[in-house]
């Protein structure tokens, strides 16, 4: 049965929590939005965007891996159009991925090739971090990229095709932070005939009204970009990002499907609300409901991913009641700089937490977990 948020309790709890985080230096600035039943019940900015300016709900953040669910939706749009199938082999679209080799790290710290992979990498494997592509024990191959490899999405993907898989596809799962979703983005380019940034703009951002989401923000938008917060030896500081880059030192002209977008909390909430509403945006069905069902269904078996959460398509899915603060079936993801979102269809909730920090980031961030707790405790029968 759906529970309703006590908005008074929600506001008091979140404000107190963020106040404590700010005073302790755990957060420099953040924007938090909560929506229930298509109504924004909470939306505020806290702290500073940099050393001088106060945070605003219009501030632009680096999404990092919260780019991945957007890339997954792009793939599902192409699947809906019949231009690809989830179980298609990657080499159907990118022949250079034919005959991928599997490797292991030997005792000398070198990659040793075991043999040619018996299973082809399939689109579903990329979406569920079960491809073995630059992940697990062999994820250090990413560091071998040259400046030429880093010029564009295509050159990056060409590099990935020359690497060794860390395991046979779908025999294990290990997070592919950049490569897997870059390959998905490149498949979108091949099947659509346009660059990935233009595809997202036309097919997702414009229909959803996400006017502040981009790989390459304008000069005006860059002025609204937050600095990256850090907390070392008890001292808070703010750092500028690398010029010309959104995610660490990846050039923004490399439309990185795994981590390259910048956005606002308001924009990302629109994306989360579309997922909450089973693909509907106003009177338009961006994705048929069956594709949202595919996205939120756990596709990785428990034997290779035990625990309370498993991979759907580009999102983690809560699969056991033992997960403390979110009901089974809730789905979403996080970013390396500490951003976090989820969709709880049982209670009609979409929630977005935006921060950019080198301290307490990623899927296990304390701020993200606390945000889940605060919303959970504000729910009433």
Secondary structure, DSSP 8 states (H G I E B T S, - for coil): ---EE-HHHHHHHHHHHHHHHHHHTS-SEEEEEEEETTEEEEEEEEEBSSSSSB--TT-BEE-GGGGHHHHHHHHHHHHHTTS--TT-BGGGT-GGGTT-EEEEE-TTS-EEEEEE-SS--BHHHHHTT-S-TT-GGGGGGGGG--TTTTSSHHHHHHHHTTS-BSS-TTS-----SSHHHHHHHHHHHHHHSS-HHHHHIIIIIHHHT-TT-BSS--HHHHTTB--EEEEETTEEEEE---TTBSSTT-BTTS--TTT--EE-HHHHHHHHHHHHTTTEETTEESS-HHHHHHHHS--S-TTTS-SSEEE-SSSEEE--TTSSSS-TT-EEEE-TTS-EEEEETTTTEEEEEE--BSSS-STT-HHHHHHHHHHHHTEE-
